[in-house]
Amino acid sequence: MQVPKEEIKKRIIEAAEEEFLVSGYRHSSMRSIAQQAGITVGNIYSYFSGKDDLLDNILQSTIEQLRKLVFIDICDKSSLSMQSITYVTEAITKVFLDNRTQFLILMKSVAGSKYENTKAELIELVKQRLENDLFLSSSKPGSDMLLADSLALALIEGIINIFNKYGGDEVRLANLLNKFLLLIIGDIQKRL
């Protein structure tokens, strides 16, 4: 019986996600992916031009969603309210839950690929957003650019830590993210 092409492609992607997550991009092999998918290596090449193309297919949507998330519109940027932090928390939670495996691959398993600097790029985008929205730019008297840089690093690393350890409880995830964002950026302008 012939297996539909979409089913085979789905099996390849699922096997590649598992392989990249467990072994990392650098140590993954098309042979292992094919074995997990229950097909031949040559059959993978009927769907993807190689390991890079496969990784692109897995991560592209997640990267687009992360970039949109960084530039999410917050109603009143001059004062981050509980409402705006809750809104951001809900958006972060949704993007992560919709892309959990892809996000974890992107943050932990892409060494050796063109995506290996994605986390640093994400931190830089968050830094720029903090500079713009929280008035942490060098044009503000008494500002130090290291503050925005450190906050961006703390935000991304903290969020990744929560994603890695929340235990699968989605309510806990949302609560942790909300409390974390409140602690890190809540009422920051008043403290500066």
Secondary structure, DSSP 8 states (H G I E B T S, - for coil): ----HHHHHHHHHHHHHHHHHHHHHHH--HHHHHHHHTS-HHHHTTT-SSHHHHHHHHHHHHHHHHHHHHT---S-TTS--HHHHHHHHHHHHHHHHHTHHHHHHHHHS-TTSTTTTHHHHHHHHHHHHHHHHTT-STTSTT--HHHHHHHHHHHHHHHHHHHHHSTT-HHHHHHHHHHHHHHHHTTHHHH-
